[in-house]
Amino acid sequence: MKTKEFDQPSWWAYAGAESWPNGDLPLIATGTFPNGEEFELVLDCTGGCLMLDDAQAECGGYVLNLPFPTQAAARAFAEGIGEPGHKLDLFLLGFKPA
């Protein structure tokens, strides 16, 4: 999964994200599962946030309680996921309702 650093609209959408102590910005990825369902994934120094178009989005989406020590570690995690085929692929990685 390809990520990019936060830009201003990313901060507007995910104001609670945190930069790394060295100033590196959080990462965001967007995608679409084969069934057409879209997702957004945010990774920062505190872990991850997965947003889907479901009722859980009203409550903060799904969180991954896995602090990333560096932006490079977060990027490697995202690249290691590849392109998920279903939201269950992400749930199996540990994303839980917020």
Kinemage of the C-alpha trace (Angstrom):
@kinemage 1
@onewidth
@group {chain A} dominant
@subgroup {mainchain}
@vectorlist {calphas} color= white
{ca met a 1} P 0.000 0.000 0.000
{ca lys a 2} L 1.400 3.368 -1.002
{ca thr a 3} L 1.371 6.196 1.512
{ca lys a 4} L 2.001 9.916 1.361
{ca glu a 5} L 2.806 12.466 4.013
{ca phe a 6} L 0.023 14.566 5.456
{ca asp a 7} L -0.961 17.731 3.622
{ca gln a 8} L -3.321 20.437 4.887
{ca pro a 9} L -6.566 18.572 4.003
{ca ser a 10} L -5.204 15.504 5.822
{ca trp a 11} L -4.731 17.593 8.969
{ca trp a 12} L -8.298 18.912 8.645
{ca ala a 13} L -9.652 15.371 8.440
{ca tyr a 14} L -7.366 13.820 11.069
{ca ala a 15} L -6.446 16.642 13.456
{ca gly a 16} L -5.628 14.149 16.206
{ca ala a 17} L -2.748 12.603 14.273
{ca glu a 18} L 0.716 13.173 15.700
{ca ser a 19} L 4.024 13.854 14.002
{ca trp a 20} L 7.118 11.951 15.080
{ca pro a 21} L 9.448 13.696 17.554
{ca asn a 22} L 11.928 14.423 14.750
{ca gly a 23} L 9.227 16.340 12.847
{ca asp a 24} L 8.349 13.663 10.278
{ca leu a 25} L 4.685 13.950 9.303
{ca pro a 26} L 2.013 11.245 9.683
{ca leu a 27} L 1.233 9.099 6.658
{ca ile a 28} L -2.066 8.561 4.865
{ca ala a 29} L -3.156 5.990 2.305
{ca thr a 30} L -6.432 5.685 0.461
{ca gly a 31} L -7.765 2.790 -1.511
{ca thr a 32} L -10.703 0.797 -2.731
{ca phe a 33} L -11.354 -2.854 -2.001
{ca pro a 34} L -12.368 -5.058 -4.957
{ca asn a 35} L -16.001 -4.860 -3.767
{ca gly a 36} L -15.922 -1.066 -4.284
{ca glu a 37} L -15.727 -0.117 -0.590
{ca glu a 38} L -13.293 2.754 -0.019
{ca phe a 39} L -10.936 3.163 2.925
{ca glu a 40} L -8.455 5.608 4.404
{ca leu a 41} L -5.554 4.535 6.571
{ca val a 42} L -3.556 6.926 8.764
{ca leu a 43} L -0.300 5.910 10.433
{ca asp a 44} L 1.532 8.038 12.972
{ca cys a 45} L 3.785 7.680 16.005
{ca thr a 46} L 0.880 6.358 18.111
{ca gly a 47} L -0.310 3.658 15.701
{ca gly a 48} L -2.991 3.569 13.041
{ca cys a 49} L -6.516 4.669 12.228
{ca leu a 50} L -8.652 2.950 9.602
{ca met a 51} L -11.748 4.680 8.300
{ca leu a 52} L -14.422 2.815 6.364
{ca asp a 53} L -17.814 3.974 5.175
{ca asp a 54} L -19.709 2.313 8.000
{ca ala a 55} L -21.348 3.173 11.314
{ca gln a 56} L -18.009 2.841 13.136
{ca ala a 57} L -16.755 5.915 11.249
{ca glu a 58} L -19.034 8.013 13.483
{ca cys a 59} L -17.104 6.706 16.504
{ca gly a 60} L -13.559 7.224 15.262
{ca gly a 61} L -13.151 4.279 12.934
{ca tyr a 62} L -10.820 1.433 13.779
{ca val a 63} L -7.530 1.810 15.633
{ca leu a 64} L -4.281 -0.100 15.654
{ca asn a 65} L -2.565 0.230 19.015
{ca leu a 66} L 0.951 -0.233 17.646
{ca pro a 67} L 3.237 2.783 18.043
{ca phe a 68} L 5.621 3.226 15.134
{ca pro a 69} L 9.065 4.442 16.284
{ca thr a 70} L 9.771 6.182 12.970
{ca gln a 71} L 7.967 7.255 9.828
{ca ala a 72} L 10.099 4.712 7.949
{ca ala a 73} L 8.730 1.928 10.171
{ca ala a 74} L 5.157 3.059 9.507
{ca arg a 75} L 5.834 3.209 5.763
{ca ala a 76} L 7.375 -0.292 5.834
{ca phe a 77} L 4.274 -1.578 7.648
{ca ala a 78} L 1.991 -0.100 4.973
{ca glu a 79} L 4.109 -1.448 2.125
{ca gly a 80} L 4.132 -4.861 3.796
{ca ile a 81} L 0.339 -4.928 3.834
{ca gly a 82} L 0.241 -4.635 0.063
{ca glu a 83} L -3.170 -3.927 -1.402
{ca pro a 84} L -5.753 -5.444 0.941
{ca gly a 85} L -8.483 -7.443 -0.744
{ca his a 86} L -11.039 -6.946 2.013
{ca lys a 87} L -11.450 -5.019 5.252
{ca leu a 88} L -11.025 -8.311 7.115
{ca asp a 89} L -7.401 -8.329 5.933
{ca leu a 90} L -6.871 -5.171 7.989
{ca phe a 91} L -8.867 -6.418 10.954
{ca leu a 92} L -6.579 -9.477 11.064
{ca leu a 93} L -3.625 -7.103 11.470
{ca gly a 94} L -5.157 -5.834 14.694
{ca phe a 95} L -7.409 -2.903 13.782
{ca lys a 96} L -10.200 -2.765 16.373
{ca pro a 97} L -13.199 -0.446 16.821
{ca ala a 98} L -12.160 2.827 18.486
